[in-house]
Amino acid sequence: MFARKQAFCTMKLIVTCEHGGNDIPKPFKKYFKDSTSVLNSHRGYDLGALDIFKSLEPLADYALYSETSRLLIELNRSLHHPKLFSEFTKGIPKQEKESIIQSHYLVYRNQVENTIKSWIDNGEAVLHISMHSFTPILNKVERHCDLGLLYDSKKQGEKTFATNFKEDLKAQNPNLIVRFNYPYLGKADGFTTYLRKQFPSNYLGIEVEVNQKYAQHNQMHFEIKEVIILALKDLLTT
């Protein structure tokens, strides 16, 4: 057990939450008139993800979250992605788009990237946990999963971490359905995918997806949070 954990307990931990809220900055509220129901839905933010993030924050060497809605701009997509801007913002003037990119998107992503770069340049290895949640039913199809661990299967370090993390999660609660690269693929366009390209060595990027059926009023059920915290602690401590 000690040897298994040793590779991770020496790593710097960064925890992020890209979809922590559904706020719209005042200058752009005019584009979201009569959109309260959409902003309050799973499309507007990741219900309960920020609650878990705050529970994990004490474990992190660095942590960052955003409470601005993904419908303004999608922090978890590359600049070239066709869904970077939602249907509410894709048609706004180019100058305003650039303002959103500079003042929100790049400010957030550059803080994370620069922190990782400084650590790696200093000889450190980095583990990045990106916290998300997913709607239990999408397009009338139920998603049979409690926790999803998204990673790049071509990266042995990420595969090893995900495997060990799943083992520890199941040890905490054997009844949990924990799946790899579900409900999305870890190698799909996203922040961790981008960062892997920037840091091909000494960086592990794991997206943790939690089923929103365990969330209420933007709070995750205590038992789910506890399972995640204890499993992660087990991997990060000797």
N, C-alpha and C positions, 0 to 999 in steps of 0.2 A: 504493500500500500504506500509506504513512504517513497519508494523509488518512482512509483507512478505519479505521485503528486509533485515530486521534486522539480520537474520541468516547468510546472506552472507557478509554483510558489515564489519563484525568483523573478517572475515577469512583472512589469508595470501594468496596472489595470486601469483602463479608461472605460467609463460607462457613459453611454449617450442615449438620448430619447428624442428622436426627430419629430415625432407626432404627438407631443404631450398635451396639446390643447387646440382649441378652435377659435382663438382670437383673430380678429382682423384689424390691422392698424387703421386708425382714423382716416388717413388720406385715401384708403381704398374701400371704405365701407359702402361707398356709392355703387360699387359693382356687385354688392351682395344684398341688395334690397329684397325683402321677402324670401330670404334663403335660410332662415333660422333652422328649419327642420333638417335641411341638408347639412348645415354646419354642426348640428347636434347628433348627426348620424355617424356611422363608422367611416363615411367618406370624409367627414370633417376633421376627425382626429382618431387616435387609437385609445379607445376607452380603457381606463385603468392602467395604461402603460406608464404614465408619469408616477402613479402611486408605487408601482414596483421599482421604478428607477430611484425614487427617493429612499426606498428601503435598502437598495443596494449601494447607494451613494457613500455610506460610511466605509465600505470596503475598497473604494476606488482611490487611486492616486490622483485622478482627475475625472471630473464629471461635468457634462453639459447637456442641457435640454432646451427644447423650444416649445412654446405654447402658442405659436402662431399657426393657424390652420394650414394644412397641406394644400387646401384649395386656393390659397394665395400663390404659393409656389411650393413644389414638391422637393423637400430637402433630401429625400432618399432617391433622387433621380439625377442622372448626369445632365449637363447643360444642353446636350444635343437631343435629349429624349423628347419624343413628341408629346408626352404628358407632363412635361415640366410645369406648364401652366394649365390650370383647369379650364373648364368651359366658361368660368366666370372671368378669367383673366387673360385667356389666350388672345382675345381680340382687342385688348387695351393698347394705347399708343406705345410705340417702341421705346420712347424715352422713359415711360413709367415702368415698363418691364425691366429696363436696365437699372432703374433705381431700386427695384425690388431685388434684383440679382446682387447689386453692390451692397445694399444696406441690410439685407436679411440672409440671403442664400450664402454668399461668400463670407460674410462675417462669421456665420455659424461654422461652415465647413472648414474655413481656414484656421479657426481656433483649434479644432480637433486635429487637422493635418499638421499644423505647426508644432503642436504638443508632441505628437507621435514622432515627428522628424527630430525634434530636440532630444528625445529619449534615445532613439536609434542611433543618432550621431554620437551620443554619449556611451554607446556600447550596450544599451539595454535592449531586451526583448519585450514586446508589447502584446498584451491581450486586450482586445476591444470587444466589449459586450454592447450591442445595440438593441435597446429594449423596444418591443412592439407588441401589439395585440391584434387579433383578427376576429371578424364577425363569424359567429357559429354557422350561419346559413348564408350562402351567396348564390344568387340566381336560382333560388329554390332548392339548392343542393346542400345537405348537411355535411359539415366537415367533421369527420370522426377523428378528433385530435384534441388533447388538452394542452400540450406544450409542443411547439415545433422548434427544432434547432437547425438553423440554416447556416451552411458553410460550403466551401469549395472542396469537393471530394478529391480534387487533384492535389490539394495541399495536405500532406500527411499530418502536419502539426494540428491543423484544424479538425481533421478526421479523428485524430487521437483525442483531442480535447472533447469533441462532441460525444464520442463514445463513452469517455469517462464521466462526462457530465450527465449523460442519460443514465448510466449505472447508478450514480449517486442520487439522482432524482427518483429513480425507481426504488432505491433503498429507503428513501424517506417515505415514499407512498407507492407501493407496488401496483395500486389500482389505476394510476395515472397512465393515460395513453400518450406516450412521448414518441414523436416521429421525426426522422431526419428529412431536411429539405422539403418541408410541408408546413403550411399550405402553399409555399412558394419555393422556388429554387434559389439556393444560396449564391449561385453563380450568375443569376439574373442581374440586370442593371440595378445598382444600388450603391449606397455610400461605402459599405465594406468592400464591394467589388472594385470600386474606384481606388480605394486605399490599398488594396492588394497590389494593384498595378504600380502605385507610387512606391510601395515598400515590399518588394518581392521577397525580402528576407527579414526575419525577426519581427514579423507582424502576423497575428492571428485575428481574423475578424469573424465574429459569431453573432448572428441575429437570433434573438430569442423571441418567439411568437407565443403569446398566451391567449387562449380562447376567451373571448369576451363574455361567454356565458357565466364566468366567475366574477364578473364586474357589475357593480351597481353604484350609481351616483359617482362615477369616475373613480371608484375605489375597488381594488381587487380583494377577493376573499382572503382573509388572514392566512388560512391554511396553504393556499397556493403561494403566497409571498414567502411564508416560512420555509416551504419546501425548496424554493429557488435559492433563498439566502443560505440555508444550511448546506445545500449541495455545492454551491459556489465556494462557501467558506472551506469546505472539506478539500476542495481542489487547490485552494490558494494558501492553505496553512499546513505546516508540518507537524 
